[in-house]
């Protein structure tokens, strides 16, 4: 069950518990339903908000909740309305609702813990420029695509050609370092520089199998991403003395898979001139495909 469905079920169960308790004949004209609902609400908040409670076994949480509620209800019934088949039936109904509520709260707490751990690890791993085909890269794309479809927001990409940084003519130390190592070092310098220049809070950087740099830009329209790509290429040209080729693409309104939009950007990249003077044509092409 999805997290939002569990939360909706928890809220509905709490409301039903209070309504049913108030309508039961043994508890009419009594404040016990409000006390029970308040106690369950406190237990729910403790389970979800306090990390230590998430480590407790779910069976232990359910068993202890049923035992405590049953003991409390038996004592309150005996003092208020006495014992009997009706009181026992009311007890079973309220214990059932309590178990559903506590079980949903414990499940939500575990989902929140897994989500927090996953987001933290994923964010940390994404800082190390994962490969697009790696498990981390696929998970990054999967989450962005899921959020794109769920929120119906745009998702655009920038694809840079593999960087070829020209060596400095007066760099005497470059002759002492292997060319492959120097090229990798220069590539990392360019990527680190781009991270500081993107200025898009949700942008994610990935590396394709061809050594190209892929920038995911959630909630960004095609014209905005095209301007960002042009500005980044200009910044790289000013800082490192070369202008990288790039292509931009965005998901049209009818929807495409990520592989299709990546192939589209790759095809545009092969025909893109140095300096990307044709970026305006790419923008117009994207707008026409979105209106079609």
Secondary structure, 3 states (H helix, E strand, C coil): CCHHHHHHHHHHHHHHHHHHHHHCHHHCCCCHHHHHHHHHHHHHHHHHHCHHHHCCCHHHHHHHHHHHHHHHHHHHHHHHCCCCHHHHHHHHHHHHHHHHHHHHHHHHHHHHHHHHHHHHHHHHHHCCCCECCCHHHHHHHHHHHHHHHHHCCCEEEEEECCCCCCCCCCCCHHHHCCHHHHHHHHHHHHHHHHHHHHCCCCCEEEECCCCCEEEEEECCCHHHHHHHHHHHHHHHHHHHCCCCCEEEEECCCCCCCHHHHHHHHHHHHHHCCCCCCCHHHHHHHHHHHHHC
